[in-house]
């Protein structure tokens, strides 16, 4: 066995500010229910595992309240407004990038990666206050390998 090994050069990433707006859509079924995933294909190809974005953010809007009583899902226009609000409050193309939107009959979840959990913590109350009709849930967890994105990418 050769006593020396080649060092692998570190992966280089494009600047976050250079991201392209390139999304793909996949449809399928999960637990017997339809699921639609919109994927930021550019981020998946070029930024997956970016060392500056080690935290996965999930912002979910359940369509069933906690008591389980059915209620109508928000309209598509309403969900688009919410997505735009999330982008305006969080996505600065430096410390936060939206990577996927998952839609099922029971909820919609916006999946992102960030380096700044404090920004999420400070902006989330404003997002909730400006959308009192929606039960906005949020989780931030460490995922430096972007395994959540890999699990939903087609």
BELUR-V404693 format. One record per run of one state. SS is the DSSP state (H for helix, E for strand, L for the rest). FROM is the first residue (numbers start at 1). LEN is the number of residues. Records with the same first field share a line. If there is no record, write none. Layout:
# BELUR-V404693
SS->FROM-LEN, FROM-LEN
This chain:
# BELUR-V404693
L->1-15, 19-4, 31-2, 47-8, 63-1, 65-5, 71-5, 91-5, 105-2, 115-2, 130-6, 143-4, 153-2
H->16-3, 41-6, 76-15, 117-13, 147-6
E->23-8, 33-8, 55-8, 64-1, 70-1, 96-9, 107-8, 136-7
